[in-house]
Amino acid sequence: MSLSSTRRAVGAVVAALALAATGSVSATAASPASAGSAAQDADDRAADGLREVMFVGNNWDGTADVIEARGDFAKIGRVNVIPDKEQRLTEIYLNPVKLAFFLGIRQGPGEGHDQFVDDMYSTPDGSAMVVSRPSFADVVSIDLATGKINWRFPVSGFRSDHMAVSPDGKRVAVSSSTSNTVHVLDIETGKQVGSFKTGDKPHENVFTDGGRCLWNMSIGEVNTALDAPWLDWTKGDRRITVVDTQTFQQIKVIDMRERLDAFGRGDLSDSVRPVAFTPDESKLYFQVSFFNGFLEYDVATDKITRAKTLPKSPATSEDRTTWVNDSRHHGMSMSPAGDKLCIAGTMDDYATVVDRATLREGPLVTASKPYWATVSGDGKSCVISESGSDAVTAIDFATGKKVATVSVGDHPQRVRIAHVPAGWTGPATR
């Protein structure tokens, strides 16, 4: 069957399947277990001949920029994360079902573009970048010296999504959006060491308790136009699933619908998106669909304790169907000391630093569709990706003011602290 004839054959079913291939804009803090030891870890890596950097995933480009993790955040090199693009596309175009989902991802979460890189981490020795590729429904390890693929893991279903790396750097968890499954892989070999089921459309993953627990947030359907508050029930089974990382058995399930109702916020969606734990993991801060703000959840008492509403931009449409993947404010990180939160106001085009004790926000830093928030290598800055202007911006936690902006590739999303060999400037030319 030719590629053109396959395209025509599946054209009629693309629209129906587009809604099944969900995605979203999201951001989270680094693993809470790592915040207090960041400086020591950087020293240890330097002694091992590694350089601390940041990986920036340019989702629509299919590239990842590597930038300095602090200071001026200057660009160091770039990695092509789809060196096997033609091979993957051939497989997809010759399989009508895969093609339908591939095109559905493009028209749904991809906003008319293919999603080639969602999340990235480095291996402990800094020799490889491990990347989830939504449109190719897989995870690959790319050799940072040669640019070649070390291993490839196809996820169950038709779309890979957010990942998380264990505190020891040995395991990586990846969400499979369409099969309601999280796969946990050996980061060096790509072999699956375990998996577990989740709610609808698993998304964010966070390791806690020194890596003994793994939290997954399922976000439900975010690509339908059924966005009116009274239609919230159509969005599916949205819940937090917590598992033991040795047995992958479920420890608990948290349904935020019940907690939101008890807190008196039955008006809010229970689709948990970006999250950030305090360094002691006693409190969880989280954002939900359609809300310009965030909530505080006390882990021990299992209750929502505070809510913060942040400013809206008068230029933002109140038509919720125009918000990208059910977002409004979407992106969150926490300072290593746990005293400040950095919030990306995605649809309102700003980011701001919020004092955690008072919940008072600082200056609103103008940003173009900020898609992610993380913490710089020295812990002094919040780093956001500006997907609307193809840039990464650093905001000082202490002052709330912008300190640096660097241009990157097309539609940056995830930004992660990583390590590469000292002196590395990019894969060798092949």
C-alpha positions, 0 to 999 in steps of 0.5 A: 500500500502506498503512503498516499493511498493510506493517507486517503484511506484513514482520512475519514476516521482521523477526526474521531480518533483525534480526541483519544490522543490527548496531551497537555501543557504541564510543568512540575518541580524537580524531584523533592528528594533532590532539592536539598542535595543539588549543590552536593550532587553538582560537585560530585558530578563535576568530580566525575568529569560531568557538566551540569546543563539543562535539556530543553525539548523543542516539541515541534522541532524534534530537537533538544537544546542543551543550555547552561544550567545557571548564569546566562543560560547560554546554548551549548549544543543541540541534539536531534531526537528523531534521527530515525524519523523516516523509518518511524513515519514509514511504519506509521503510514503503512498502519492505518490505525497508527496513522489515525492516532498520529494525525489525531495527535497533530490536530489535537494536543499538537495544535496542528504540529507533530509532537516529537519530544515531550520529556528528557533526562540524562543517564547517570553517566551523562552519556545519553539522553532519554526522550519520550516522543509522543507522536512516535509513541515511544521512548528512546535513548540517544548517544550524546557522542554520536547522536545514534539511538541506543535503544527504543521502547514502544509504549503500549497504546499510541502516545507517550507523555511525561516522564520522571527519573528516580532519585538514583537516576537508574529508572525512568517512568513514562506515561502512555496516554491512550492505554492508561498505563505507566511503564517503568524502565531501566534507564541504561537498557530500556528494559521494562522493570514494571508497570501499573494502571492509572486513571484516564490519560496518565500524565505527570509522574513524581517519585517521592520517599527517596524513590520508594513511591511513584505518584501519577496524575491522570488528567482525563480528556483535555481535547474535547470541546465539552468544556462548560463546568456542568460538562466536567463529568465527561472528562473521564476518571481523573485521579492520583495513583500512588504505587510502591516502586518495588512491587508496583502495587497500588498504595492509595488513590486520591480523588481530588473531586471529593477533596475539592467539594469538601473544601468548598470548591466544587466549581473547580475541575479535579484534573490535576496537572502540574504539581510541586511537593515541599522539600519534606513532602508534607504538602503538595501544590497543584494546578487544575484545568481551567483555573488561574491559580493553584491549591495546597494539599496536606498529605498527612490529613488528606485535605486541601488546605488553601487555594490561591487565585492569580490575576487574569489577563484582560486580553485572554478570552473567557471562551474555555474552548480556546485554551490549549488542552484545557489549560489556563495557568499551567506550570509550577516549580518550587525553590529548593528552600521550599519558601517560594513557588514559581507559577506559569500563567500559560494562557495569561502570558506571564509568570510570577513568584509566589511567597508560600507562607502568605501566598502573595504573588510578586511582579508579573513577568511577561512571557509568551505562552509559558509551558513549563517551570523548573529550577536552575542548577544553583537553585536561585532561579525559576526557569520557564519555557516560552513556547509562544516565542521559542525562548527559555527565561530565568526569573530570580526567586528572591526578587521575582524579576527576569534575569535572562532569556535565551532563544531555543527551537520551535515550541519548547516545553519540558526543561530538565536539569541534566549532565553531559561529559565535560567539554561536550558541545554536541553529537559528532557530525555523521 
